[in-house]
Amino acid sequence: MEMKIDNFKMQDRCRVLDFLEKAGGEVAVSDLIEGSGAEKLRVYALLHELVLEKQLRVVKESEWGAPETVALNK
């Protein structure tokens, strides 16, 4: 059963990265949530992982530290 969860996570990861590439590499997180097709509740966790892996960078944060705009590292 855990394998299925990982598959959904990987699908959402691909959706997020694909959406960023199609959007020109930089996008508002709200647009990413609405347009990527990824599970809304998983997006912030995926963004955090991608930042730690240095695939993404946070361009703009809210006053609470949540990413508002993210960009691909190239």
PDB file of N, CA, C and O in Angstrom:
ATOM      1  N   MET A   1       0.831  -1.200   0.000  1.00  0.00           N
ATOM      2  CA  MET A   1       0.000   0.000   0.000  1.00  0.00           C
ATOM      3  C   MET A   1       0.871   1.258   0.000  1.00  0.00           C
ATOM      4  O   MET A   1       0.501   2.262  -0.609  1.00  0.00           O
ATOM      5  N   GLU A   2       2.017   1.217   0.671  1.00  0.00           N
ATOM      6  CA  GLU A   2       2.888   2.378   0.696  1.00  0.00           C
ATOM      7  C   GLU A   2       3.411   2.707  -0.700  1.00  0.00           C
ATOM      8  O   GLU A   2       3.654   3.871  -1.018  1.00  0.00           O
ATOM      9  N   MET A   3       3.581   1.696  -1.517  1.00  0.00           N
ATOM     10  CA  MET A   3       4.076   1.912  -2.869  1.00  0.00           C
ATOM     11  C   MET A   3       3.107   2.767  -3.687  1.00  0.00           C
ATOM     12  O   MET A   3       3.541   3.605  -4.477  1.00  0.00           O
ATOM     13  N   LYS A   4       1.828   2.569  -3.508  1.00  0.00           N
ATOM     14  CA  LYS A   4       0.843   3.377  -4.214  1.00  0.00           C
ATOM     15  C   LYS A   4       0.957   4.835  -3.806  1.00  0.00           C
ATOM     16  O   LYS A   4       0.852   5.719  -4.656  1.00  0.00           O
ATOM     17  N   ILE A   5       1.167   5.104  -2.533  1.00  0.00           N
ATOM     18  CA  ILE A   5       1.311   6.476  -2.062  1.00  0.00           C
ATOM     19  C   ILE A   5       2.519   7.120  -2.730  1.00  0.00           C
ATOM     20  O   ILE A   5       2.450   8.268  -3.168  1.00  0.00           O
ATOM     21  N   ASP A   6       3.620   6.389  -2.807  1.00  0.00           N
ATOM     22  CA  ASP A   6       4.806   6.924  -3.475  1.00  0.00           C
ATOM     23  C   ASP A   6       4.534   7.196  -4.948  1.00  0.00           C
ATOM     24  O   ASP A   6       5.024   8.184  -5.495  1.00  0.00           O
ATOM     25  N   ASN A   7       3.763   6.334  -5.590  1.00  0.00           N
ATOM     26  CA  ASN A   7       3.435   6.564  -6.995  1.00  0.00           C
ATOM     27  C   ASN A   7       2.638   7.847  -7.178  1.00  0.00           C
ATOM     28  O   ASN A   7       2.897   8.606  -8.112  1.00  0.00           O
ATOM     29  N   PHE A   8       1.676   8.099  -6.303  1.00  0.00           N
ATOM     30  CA  PHE A   8       0.903   9.334  -6.391  1.00  0.00           C
ATOM     31  C   PHE A   8       1.801  10.535  -6.134  1.00  0.00           C
ATOM     32  O   PHE A   8       1.668  11.573  -6.783  1.00  0.00           O
ATOM     33  N   LYS A   9       2.705  10.387  -5.194  1.00  0.00           N
ATOM     34  CA  LYS A   9       3.633  11.472  -4.895  1.00  0.00           C
ATOM     35  C   LYS A   9       4.524  11.753  -6.107  1.00  0.00           C
ATOM     36  O   LYS A   9       4.749  12.911  -6.456  1.00  0.00           O
ATOM     37  N   MET A  10       5.025  10.706  -6.741  1.00  0.00           N
ATOM     38  CA  MET A  10       5.877  10.884  -7.912  1.00  0.00           C
ATOM     39  C   MET A  10       5.089  11.494  -9.080  1.00  0.00           C
ATOM     40  O   MET A  10       5.616  12.318  -9.826  1.00  0.00           O
ATOM     41  N   GLN A  11       3.836  11.086  -9.230  1.00  0.00           N
ATOM     42  CA  GLN A  11       2.997  11.674 -10.275  1.00  0.00           C
ATOM     43  C   GLN A  11       2.828  13.165 -10.032  1.00  0.00           C
ATOM     44  O   GLN A  11       2.947  13.969 -10.957  1.00  0.00           O
ATOM     45  N   ASP A  12       2.551  13.534  -8.785  1.00  0.00           N
ATOM     46  CA  ASP A  12       2.376  14.948  -8.456  1.00  0.00           C
ATOM     47  C   ASP A  12       3.681  15.715  -8.627  1.00  0.00           C
ATOM     48  O   ASP A  12       3.673  16.865  -9.066  1.00  0.00           O
ATOM     49  N   ARG A  13       4.787  15.095  -8.288  1.00  0.00           N
ATOM     50  CA  ARG A  13       6.098  15.728  -8.464  1.00  0.00           C
ATOM     51  C   ARG A  13       6.324  16.041  -9.945  1.00  0.00           C
ATOM     52  O   ARG A  13       6.765  17.139 -10.287  1.00  0.00           O
ATOM     53  N   CYS A  14       6.027  15.091 -10.812  1.00  0.00           N
ATOM     54  CA  CYS A  14       6.168  15.297 -12.251  1.00  0.00           C
ATOM     55  C   CYS A  14       5.234  16.390 -12.744  1.00  0.00           C
ATOM     56  O   CYS A  14       5.618  17.203 -13.585  1.00  0.00           O
ATOM     57  N   ARG A  15       4.026  16.415 -12.233  1.00  0.00           N
ATOM     58  CA  ARG A  15       3.056  17.447 -12.629  1.00  0.00           C
ATOM     59  C   ARG A  15       3.554  18.841 -12.247  1.00  0.00           C
ATOM     60  O   ARG A  15       3.446  19.785 -13.030  1.00  0.00           O
ATOM     61  N   VAL A  16       4.098  18.958 -11.041  1.00  0.00           N
ATOM     62  CA  VAL A  16       4.609  20.250 -10.572  1.00  0.00           C
ATOM     63  C   VAL A  16       5.772  20.704 -11.451  1.00  0.00           C
ATOM     64  O   VAL A  16       5.800  21.850 -11.900  1.00  0.00           O
ATOM     65  N   LEU A  17       6.727  19.813 -11.696  1.00  0.00           N
ATOM     66  CA  LEU A  17       7.893  20.180 -12.504  1.00  0.00           C
ATOM     67  C   LEU A  17       7.501  20.484 -13.952  1.00  0.00           C
ATOM     68  O   LEU A  17       8.029  21.423 -14.548  1.00  0.00           O
ATOM     69  N   ASP A  18       6.587  19.707 -14.518  1.00  0.00           N
ATOM     70  CA  ASP A  18       6.115  19.969 -15.875  1.00  0.00           C
ATOM     71  C   ASP A  18       5.428  21.322 -15.973  1.00  0.00           C
ATOM     72  O   ASP A  18       5.646  22.075 -16.923  1.00  0.00           O
ATOM     73  N   PHE A  19       4.596  21.624 -14.981  1.00  0.00           N
ATOM     74  CA  PHE A  19       3.888  22.905 -14.981  1.00  0.00           C
ATOM     75  C   PHE A  19       4.879  24.063 -14.911  1.00  0.00           C
ATOM     76  O   PHE A  19       4.717  25.066 -15.607  1.00  0.00           O
ATOM     77  N   LEU A  20       5.900  23.925 -14.073  1.00  0.00           N
ATOM     78  CA  LEU A  20       6.912  24.970 -13.965  1.00  0.00           C
ATOM     79  C   LEU A  20       7.658  25.164 -15.284  1.00  0.00           C
ATOM     80  O   LEU A  20       7.906  26.298 -15.694  1.00  0.00           O
ATOM     81  N   GLU A  21       8.011  24.087 -15.938  1.00  0.00           N
ATOM     82  CA  GLU A  21       8.714  24.188 -17.222  1.00  0.00           C
ATOM     83  C   GLU A  21       7.847  24.860 -18.272  1.00  0.00           C
ATOM     84  O   GLU A  21       8.325  25.718 -19.014  1.00  0.00           O
ATOM     85  N   LYS A  22       6.577  24.479 -18.342  1.00  0.00           N
ATOM     86  CA  LYS A  22       5.670  25.070 -19.328  1.00  0.00           C
ATOM     87  C   LYS A  22       5.373  26.537 -19.033  1.00  0.00           C
ATOM     88  O   LYS A  22       5.069  27.308 -19.944  1.00  0.00           O
ATOM     89  N   ALA A  23       5.461  26.923 -17.760  1.00  0.00           N
ATOM     90  CA  ALA A  23       5.172  28.309 -17.368  1.00  0.00           C
ATOM     91  C   ALA A  23       6.395  29.205 -17.501  1.00  0.00           C
ATOM     92  O   ALA A  23       6.336  30.383 -17.150  1.00  0.00           O
ATOM     93  N   GLY A  24       7.483  28.676 -17.995  1.00  0.00           N
ATOM     94  CA  GLY A  24       8.668  29.499 -18.187  1.00  0.00           C
ATOM     95  C   GLY A  24       9.659  29.432 -17.041  1.00  0.00           C
ATOM     96  O   GLY A  24      10.635  30.183 -17.022  1.00  0.00           O
ATOM     97  N   GLY A  25       9.425  28.551 -16.096  1.00  0.00           N
ATOM     98  CA  GLY A  25      10.388  28.349 -15.021  1.00  0.00           C
ATOM     99  C   GLY A  25      10.089  29.072 -13.731  1.00  0.00           C
ATOM    100  O   GLY A  25      10.683  28.751 -12.701  1.00  0.00           O
ATOM    101  N   GLU A  26       9.175  30.049 -13.748  1.00  0.00           N
ATOM    102  CA  GLU A  26       8.817  30.776 -12.523  1.00  0.00           C
ATOM    103  C   GLU A  26       7.307  30.932 -12.478  1.00  0.00           C
ATOM    104  O   GLU A  26       6.683  31.296 -13.476  1.00  0.00           O
ATOM    105  N   VAL A  27       6.718  30.656 -11.312  1.00  0.00           N
ATOM    106  CA  VAL A  27       5.262  30.684 -11.221  1.00  0.00           C
ATOM    107  C   VAL A  27       4.831  30.959  -9.779  1.00  0.00           C
ATOM    108  O   VAL A  27       5.530  30.617  -8.825  1.00  0.00           O
ATOM    109  N   ALA A  28       3.664  31.583  -9.650  1.00  0.00           N
ATOM    110  CA  ALA A  28       3.062  31.766  -8.329  1.00  0.00           C
ATOM    111  C   ALA A  28       2.548  30.417  -7.837  1.00  0.00           C
ATOM    112  O   ALA A  28       2.002  29.632  -8.612  1.00  0.00           O
ATOM    113  N   VAL A  29       2.725  30.158  -6.553  1.00  0.00           N
ATOM    114  CA  VAL A  29       2.307  28.874  -5.994  1.00  0.00           C
ATOM    115  C   VAL A  29       0.800  28.687  -6.154  1.00  0.00           C
ATOM    116  O   VAL A  29       0.348  27.566  -6.386  1.00  0.00           O
ATOM    117  N   SER A  30       0.022  29.745  -6.036  1.00  0.00           N
ATOM    118  CA  SER A  30      -1.429  29.628  -6.211  1.00  0.00           C
ATOM    119  C   SER A  30      -1.773  29.158  -7.623  1.00  0.00           C
ATOM    120  O   SER A  30      -2.690  28.356  -7.800  1.00  0.00           O
ATOM    121  N   ASP A  31      -1.048  29.648  -8.626  1.00  0.00           N
ATOM    122  CA  ASP A  31      -1.263  29.195 -10.002  1.00  0.00           C
ATOM    123  C   ASP A  31      -0.823  27.748 -10.177  1.00  0.00           C
ATOM    124  O   ASP A  31      -1.452  26.978 -10.902  1.00  0.00           O
ATOM    125  N   LEU A  32       0.252  27.394  -9.512  1.00  0.00           N
ATOM    126  CA  LEU A  32       0.753  26.019  -9.558  1.00  0.00           C
ATOM    127  C   LEU A  32      -0.269  25.053  -8.974  1.00  0.00           C
ATOM    128  O   LEU A  32      -0.519  23.988  -9.539  1.00  0.00           O
ATOM    129  N   ILE A  33      -0.849  25.420  -7.862  1.00  0.00           N
ATOM    130  CA  ILE A  33      -1.853  24.569  -7.217  1.00  0.00           C
ATOM    131  C   ILE A  33      -3.076  24.411  -8.121  1.00  0.00           C
ATOM    132  O   ILE A  33      -3.609  23.311  -8.266  1.00  0.00           O
ATOM    133  N   GLU A  34      -3.512  25.503  -8.721  1.00  0.00           N
ATOM    134  CA  GLU A  34      -4.706  25.458  -9.563  1.00  0.00           C
ATOM    135  C   GLU A  34      -4.468  24.774 -10.904  1.00  0.00           C
ATOM    136  O   GLU A  34      -5.346  24.065 -11.396  1.00  0.00           O
ATOM    137  N   GLY A  35      -3.299  24.973 -11.503  1.00  0.00           N
ATOM    138  CA  GLY A  35      -3.101  24.547 -12.871  1.00  0.00           C
ATOM    139  C   GLY A  35      -2.311  23.275 -13.094  1.00  0.00           C
ATOM    140  O   GLY A  35      -2.351  22.714 -14.189  1.00  0.00           O
ATOM    141  N   SER A  36      -1.595  22.804 -12.088  1.00  0.00           N
ATOM    142  CA  SER A  36      -0.707  21.664 -12.315  1.00  0.00           C
ATOM    143  C   SER A  36      -1.422  20.319 -12.324  1.00  0.00           C
ATOM    144  O   SER A  36      -0.955  19.370 -12.954  1.00  0.00           O
ATOM    145  N   GLY A  37      -2.538  20.234 -11.637  1.00  0.00           N
ATOM    146  CA  GLY A  37      -3.229  18.957 -11.511  1.00  0.00           C
ATOM    147  C   GLY A  37      -2.731  18.124 -10.341  1.00  0.00           C
ATOM    148  O   GLY A  37      -3.250  17.037 -10.088  1.00  0.00           O
ATOM    149  N   ALA A  38      -1.728  18.624  -9.625  1.00  0.00           N
ATOM    150  CA  ALA A  38      -1.213  17.915  -8.452  1.00  0.00           C
ATOM    151  C   ALA A  38      -2.196  18.055  -7.287  1.00  0.00           C
ATOM    152  O   ALA A  38      -2.941  19.031  -7.202  1.00  0.00           O
ATOM    153  N   GLU A  39      -2.183  17.074  -6.403  1.00  0.00           N
ATOM    154  CA  GLU A  39      -3.033  17.108  -5.210  1.00  0.00           C
ATOM    155  C   GLU A  39      -2.675  18.343  -4.385  1.00  0.00           C
ATOM    156  O   GLU A  39      -1.521  18.536  -4.002  1.00  0.00           O
ATOM    157  N   LYS A  40      -3.676  19.166  -4.123  1.00  0.00           N
ATOM    158  CA  LYS A  40      -3.460  20.443  -3.439  1.00  0.00           C
ATOM    159  C   LYS A  40      -2.772  20.284  -2.093  1.00  0.00           C
ATOM    160  O   LYS A  40      -1.934  21.106  -1.723  1.00  0.00           O
ATOM    161  N   LEU A  41      -3.116  19.247  -1.367  1.00  0.00           N
ATOM    162  CA  LEU A  41      -2.553  19.060  -0.035  1.00  0.00           C
ATOM    163  C   LEU A  41      -1.096  18.577  -0.072  1.00  0.00           C
ATOM    164  O   LEU A  41      -0.418  18.574   0.956  1.00  0.00           O
ATOM    165  N   ARG A  42      -0.627  18.176  -1.230  1.00  0.00           N
ATOM    166  CA  ARG A  42       0.735  17.657  -1.348  1.00  0.00           C
ATOM    167  C   ARG A  42       1.706  18.691  -1.918  1.00  0.00           C
ATOM    168  O   ARG A  42       2.918  18.490  -1.848  1.00  0.00           O
ATOM    169  N   VAL A  43       1.208  19.777  -2.472  1.00  0.00           N
ATOM    170  CA  VAL A  43       2.055  20.713  -3.213  1.00  0.00           C
ATOM    171  C   VAL A  43       3.120  21.354  -2.325  1.00  0.00           C
ATOM    172  O   VAL A  43       4.290  21.369  -2.706  1.00  0.00           O
ATOM    173  N   TYR A  44       2.760  21.878  -1.166  1.00  0.00           N
ATOM    174  CA  TYR A  44       3.745  22.563  -0.327  1.00  0.00           C
ATOM    175  C   TYR A  44       4.841  21.611   0.145  1.00  0.00           C
ATOM    176  O   TYR A  44       6.008  21.997   0.212  1.00  0.00           O
ATOM    177  N   ALA A  45       4.477  20.376   0.471  1.00  0.00           N
ATOM    178  CA  ALA A  45       5.486  19.391   0.874  1.00  0.00           C
ATOM    179  C   ALA A  45       6.427  19.086  -0.287  1.00  0.00           C
ATOM    180  O   ALA A  45       7.638  18.977  -0.096  1.00  0.00           O
ATOM    181  N   LEU A  46       5.873  18.948  -1.488  1.00  0.00           N
ATOM    182  CA  LEU A  46       6.706  18.699  -2.668  1.00  0.00           C
ATOM    183  C   LEU A  46       7.624  19.884  -2.950  1.00  0.00           C
ATOM    184  O   LEU A  46       8.796  19.695  -3.277  1.00  0.00           O
ATOM    185  N   LEU A  47       7.108  21.090  -2.828  1.00  0.00           N
ATOM    186  CA  LEU A  47       7.943  22.271  -3.048  1.00  0.00           C
ATOM    187  C   LEU A  47       9.094  22.307  -2.058  1.00  0.00           C
ATOM    188  O   LEU A  47      10.224  22.636  -2.420  1.00  0.00           O
ATOM    189  N   HIS A  48       8.807  21.970  -0.817  1.00  0.00           N
ATOM    190  CA  HIS A  48       9.851  21.952   0.216  1.00  0.00           C
ATOM    191  C   HIS A  48      10.943  20.939  -0.151  1.00  0.00           C
ATOM    192  O   HIS A  48      12.133  21.240  -0.050  1.00  0.00           O
ATOM    193  N   GLU A  49      10.538  19.760  -0.571  1.00  0.00           N
ATOM    194  CA  GLU A  49      11.511  18.738  -0.975  1.00  0.00           C
ATOM    195  C   GLU A  49      12.344  19.202  -2.163  1.00  0.00           C
ATOM    196  O   GLU A  49      13.561  19.019  -2.185  1.00  0.00           O
ATOM    197  N   LEU A  50      11.690  19.799  -3.145  1.00  0.00           N
ATOM    198  CA  LEU A  50      12.405  20.256  -4.340  1.00  0.00           C
ATOM    199  C   LEU A  50      13.383  21.384  -4.020  1.00  0.00           C
ATOM    200  O   LEU A  50      14.439  21.482  -4.645  1.00  0.00           O
ATOM    201  N   VAL A  51      13.044  22.226  -3.062  1.00  0.00           N
ATOM    202  CA  VAL A  51      13.967  23.277  -2.628  1.00  0.00           C
ATOM    203  C   VAL A  51      15.171  22.645  -1.927  1.00  0.00           C
ATOM    204  O   VAL A  51      16.311  23.034  -2.176  1.00  0.00           O
ATOM    205  N   LEU A  52      14.918  21.679  -1.058  1.00  0.00           N
ATOM    206  CA  LEU A  52      16.025  21.003  -0.365  1.00  0.00           C
ATOM    207  C   LEU A  52      16.941  20.273  -1.337  1.00  0.00           C
ATOM    208  O   LEU A  52      18.146  20.178  -1.107  1.00  0.00           O
ATOM    209  N   GLU A  53      16.373  19.758  -2.420  1.00  0.00           N
ATOM    210  CA  GLU A  53      17.158  19.068  -3.448  1.00  0.00           C
ATOM    211  C   GLU A  53      17.784  20.039  -4.450  1.00  0.00           C
ATOM    212  O   GLU A  53      18.458  19.624  -5.392  1.00  0.00           O
ATOM    213  N   LYS A  54      17.554  21.325  -4.237  1.00  0.00           N
ATOM    214  CA  LYS A  54      18.091  22.400  -5.072  1.00  0.00           C
ATOM    215  C   LYS A  54      17.599  22.359  -6.513  1.00  0.00           C
ATOM    216  O   LYS A  54      18.284  22.834  -7.419  1.00  0.00           O
ATOM    217  N   GLN A  55      16.416  21.795  -6.724  1.00  0.00           N
ATOM    218  CA  GLN A  55      15.801  21.839  -8.048  1.00  0.00           C
ATOM    219  C   GLN A  55      14.971  23.105  -8.217  1.00  0.00           C
ATOM    220  O   GLN A  55      14.746  23.563  -9.337  1.00  0.00           O
ATOM    221  N   LEU A  56      14.521  23.663  -7.104  1.00  0.00           N
ATOM    222  CA  LEU A  56      13.722  24.889  -7.084  1.00  0.00           C
ATOM    223  C   LEU A  56      14.344  25.892  -6.139  1.00  0.00           C
ATOM    224  O   LEU A  56      15.142  25.551  -5.266  1.00  0.00           O
ATOM    225  N   ARG A  57      13.953  27.148  -6.341  1.00  0.00           N
ATOM    226  CA  ARG A  57      14.284  28.178  -5.359  1.00  0.00           C
ATOM    227  C   ARG A  57      13.022  28.995  -5.098  1.00  0.00           C
ATOM    228  O   ARG A  57      12.168  29.147  -5.972  1.00  0.00           O
ATOM    229  N   VAL A  58      12.926  29.506  -3.898  1.00  0.00           N
ATOM    230  CA  VAL A  58      11.792  30.344  -3.537  1.00  0.00           C
ATOM    231  C   VAL A  58      12.140  31.774  -3.909  1.00  0.00           C
ATOM    232  O   VAL A  58      13.145  32.319  -3.452  1.00  0.00           O
ATOM    233  N   VAL A  59      11.305  32.375  -4.738  1.00  0.00           N
ATOM    234  CA  VAL A  59      11.522  33.746  -5.191  1.00  0.00           C
ATOM    235  C   VAL A  59      10.880  34.723  -4.213  1.00  0.00           C
ATOM    236  O   VAL A  59      11.441  35.777  -3.914  1.00  0.00           O
ATOM    237  N   LYS A  60       9.693  34.362  -3.717  1.00  0.00           N
ATOM    238  CA  LYS A  60       8.965  35.242  -2.805  1.00  0.00           C
ATOM    239  C   LYS A  60       8.285  34.395  -1.747  1.00  0.00           C
ATOM    240  O   LYS A  60       7.694  33.359  -2.052  1.00  0.00           O
ATOM    241  N   GLU A  61       8.370  34.846  -0.488  1.00  0.00           N
ATOM    242  CA  GLU A  61       7.740  34.156   0.639  1.00  0.00           C
ATOM    243  C   GLU A  61       6.692  35.045   1.283  1.00  0.00           C
ATOM    244  O   GLU A  61       6.755  36.271   1.191  1.00  0.00           O
ATOM    245  N   SER A  62       5.725  34.409   1.935  1.00  0.00           N
ATOM    246  CA  SER A  62       4.771  35.163   2.741  1.00  0.00           C
ATOM    247  C   SER A  62       5.459  35.557   4.045  1.00  0.00           C
ATOM    248  O   SER A  62       6.570  35.108   4.329  1.00  0.00           O
ATOM    249  N   GLU A  63       4.812  36.374   4.811  1.00  0.00           N
ATOM    250  CA  GLU A  63       5.404  36.785   6.090  1.00  0.00           C
ATOM    251  C   GLU A  63       5.545  35.616   7.050  1.00  0.00           C
ATOM    252  O   GLU A  63       6.296  35.704   8.021  1.00  0.00           O
ATOM    253  N   TRP A  64       4.837  34.527   6.798  1.00  0.00           N
ATOM    254  CA  TRP A  64       4.919  33.325   7.636  1.00  0.00           C
ATOM    255  C   TRP A  64       5.929  32.317   7.103  1.00  0.00           C
ATOM    256  O   TRP A  64       6.135  31.266   7.711  1.00  0.00           O
ATOM    257  N   GLY A  65       6.557  32.626   5.976  1.00  0.00           N
ATOM    258  CA  GLY A  65       7.578  31.754   5.419  1.00  0.00           C
ATOM    259  C   GLY A  65       7.101  30.773   4.364  1.00  0.00           C
ATOM    260  O   GLY A  65       7.896  29.988   3.847  1.00  0.00           O
ATOM    261  N   ALA A  66       5.826  30.806   4.040  1.00  0.00           N
ATOM    262  CA  ALA A  66       5.311  29.913   2.993  1.00  0.00           C
ATOM    263  C   ALA A  66       5.696  30.479   1.628  1.00  0.00           C
ATOM    264  O   ALA A  66       5.616  31.690   1.417  1.00  0.00           O
ATOM    265  N   PRO A  67       6.110  29.619   0.704  1.00  0.00           N
ATOM    266  CA  PRO A  67       6.481  30.136  -0.622  1.00  0.00           C
ATOM    267  C   PRO A  67       5.265  30.681  -1.364  1.00  0.00           C
ATOM    268  O   PRO A  67       4.200  30.064  -1.373  1.00  0.00           O
ATOM    269  N   GLU A  68       5.439  31.838  -1.981  1.00  0.00           N
ATOM    270  CA  GLU A  68       4.385  32.436  -2.806  1.00  0.00           C
ATOM    271  C   GLU A  68       4.725  32.336  -4.289  1.00  0.00           C
ATOM    272  O   GLU A  68       3.843  32.179  -5.133  1.00  0.00           O
ATOM    273  N   THR A  69       6.021  32.429  -4.592  1.00  0.00           N
ATOM    274  CA  THR A  69       6.510  32.294  -5.965  1.00  0.00           C
ATOM    275  C   THR A  69       7.746  31.417  -5.934  1.00  0.00           C
ATOM    276  O   THR A  69       8.632  31.600  -5.098  1.00  0.00           O
ATOM    277  N   VAL A  70       7.800  30.451  -6.862  1.00  0.00           N
ATOM    278  CA  VAL A  70       8.947  29.559  -6.951  1.00  0.00           C
ATOM    279  C   VAL A  70       9.475  29.554  -8.383  1.00  0.00           C
ATOM    280  O   VAL A  70       8.759  29.887  -9.327  1.00  0.00           O
ATOM    281  N   ALA A  71      10.746  29.169  -8.524  1.00  0.00           N
ATOM    282  CA  ALA A  71      11.372  29.119  -9.843  1.00  0.00           C
ATOM    283  C   ALA A  71      12.281  27.900  -9.923  1.00  0.00           C
ATOM    284  O   ALA A  71      12.830  27.451  -8.916  1.00  0.00           O
ATOM    285  N   LEU A  72      12.430  27.377 -11.121  1.00  0.00           N
ATOM    286  CA  LEU A  72      13.354  26.279 -11.347  1.00  0.00           C
ATOM    287  C   LEU A  72      14.787  26.793 -11.271  1.00  0.00           C
ATOM    288  O   LEU A  72      15.086  27.890 -11.744  1.00  0.00           O
ATOM    289  N   ASN A  73      15.659  26.005 -10.683  1.00  0.00           N
ATOM    290  CA  ASN A  73      17.092  26.286 -10.737  1.00  0.00           C
ATOM    291  C   ASN A  73      17.619  25.741 -12.044  1.00  0.00           C
ATOM    292  O   ASN A  73      17.330  24.601 -12.407  1.00  0.00           O
ATOM    293  N   LYS A  74      18.378  26.531 -12.741  1.00  0.00           N
ATOM    294  CA  LYS A  74      18.925  26.065 -14.020  1.00  0.00           C
ATOM    295  C   LYS A  74      20.414  26.121 -14.001  1.00  0.00           C
ATOM    296  O   LYS A  74      21.057  25.768 -14.989  1.00  0.00           O
TER     297      LYS A  74
END
